[in-house]
Amino acid sequence: MFFKRLFSTVVLLAVFSCIIFGEKMFGTPLVSNIAFLIFGGFLSFFVPYETCSMLKQGGKPVSTKLTSFLIFFSFLSVYMYFYSIDSYLYVVNNISAVILFFLFFIVLAFPWIFLLFIIGKEGGLERILNSIGVGFLFIPAFVMLENIYFQHGPKVFLFFVLGTKIGDIGAYVVGTLTHKLLPGGNHKMIPSISPGKSWEGACGGMLASIAFAVSLFGWAFPDLSFGIWLPIVLGIVLFIFGAAGDLAESCIKRVCGVKDSGKTLPGIGGVFDLVDSLLLNSIIFTVFLIFVNAY
């Protein structure tokens, strides 16, 4: 188990390092872009795949492979669009525009077409509606991840990822310590959803997020001068919505009666468990970027 976890961790860190530092190491953004394609493509297929598998285990019909492939295709199409703009490959840009057209046709029109074939099929309507729900849950998040990376660069993307995950780490560390040190243990926050989360851990995670945002905000956004209040607010927001994304996934697991989202990553577990806080925060962070760019 240790070596499986070590292998998965090394591979993940290697791919992520190429996303962030590939251009500096190799003198071309191609390496970073390819690494981001591998990273995002992997997530965009296996996160919905694990979610659909959990729904099936919970007795809820869903088209697992079709839904996963459509979400992966949506990521790939938007990737081609952003990449073609970023590299000024106008021929590819035209191709990606055509692909985007078919993407919107598939995502928006196919559910209506599938409704024509549900008569006489047990659970057909529920399967389509559940699949639509999974697509609606994940497609915007993956598009926002692509927007952060391509429109704002690897440095801002790194700030976003670390700013989200540092809250998870801080909450886990403080929650674990307070549970062992405080008489009677710490105070559980929402035991019906996630028994491990505590108010003490939440405070520790929020302080870690604020400290990170204040320390590195100027590095990630050197052209912004909003004062210290903006990174403080950003740290609070990233922690709150990151925790909300984590709790939302916990709710899915609770309803479906499963402990982990999957076993996709050897020695680690589910991909969804690893990135649940990032998916919701990708939307929140994009709203923040729109706000600061407007001013």
CORRA-V315918 format. One record per backbone hydrogen bond with DSSP energy under -0.5 kcal/mol. CO is the residue of the C=O (numbers start at 1). NH is the residue of the N-H. Records with the same first field share a line. If there is no record, write none. Layout:
CO=NH  NH
//
This chain:
1=5
2=6
3=7
4=8
5=9
6=10
7=11
8=12
9=13
10=14
11=15
12=16
13=17
14=18
15=19
16=20
17=21
18=22
21=25
22=26
23=27
28=31  32
29=33
30=34
31=35
32=36
33=37
34=38
35=39
36=40
37=41
38=42
39=43
40=44
41=45
42=46
43=47
45=49
46=50
47=51
48=52
49=53
50=54
51=55
52=56
53=57
54=58
55=60
56=59
59=61
62=64
63=67
64=68
65=69
66=70
67=71
68=72
69=73
70=74
71=75
72=76
73=77
74=78
75=79
76=80
77=81
78=82
79=83
80=84
81=85
82=86
83=87
84=88  89
85=88
88=90
89=93
90=94
91=95
92=96
93=97
94=98
95=99
96=100
97=101
98=102
99=103
100=104
101=105
102=106
103=107
104=108
105=109  110
106=110
109=112  113
110=114
111=115
113=116
114=117
115=118
118=121
120=122
121=124
123=127
124=128
125=129
126=130
127=63  131
128=132
129=133
130=134
131=135
132=136
133=137
134=138
135=139
138=142
139=143
140=144
141=145
142=146
143=147
144=148
145=149
146=150
147=151
148=152
149=153
152=156
153=157
154=158
155=159
156=160
157=161
158=162
159=163
160=164
161=165
162=166
164=167  168
165=169
166=170
167=171
168=172
169=173
170=174
171=175
172=176
173=177
174=178
175=179
176=180
177=181
178=182
182=185
186=188
187=199
190=193  194
194=190  197
197=189
198=202
199=203
200=204
201=205
202=206
203=207
204=208
205=209
206=210
207=211
208=212
209=213
210=214
211=215
212=216
213=217
216=220
217=221
221=224
227=230  231
228=232
229=233
230=234
231=235
232=236
233=237
234=238
235=239
236=240
237=241
238=242
239=243
240=244
241=245
242=246
243=247
244=248
245=249
246=250
247=251
248=252
249=253
250=254
251=255
252=256
253=257  258
264=266
265=268  269
269=265
270=274
271=274  275
272=276
275=279
276=280
277=281
278=282
279=283
280=283  284
281=285
282=286
283=287
284=288
285=289
286=290
287=291
288=292
289=293
290=294
291=295
//
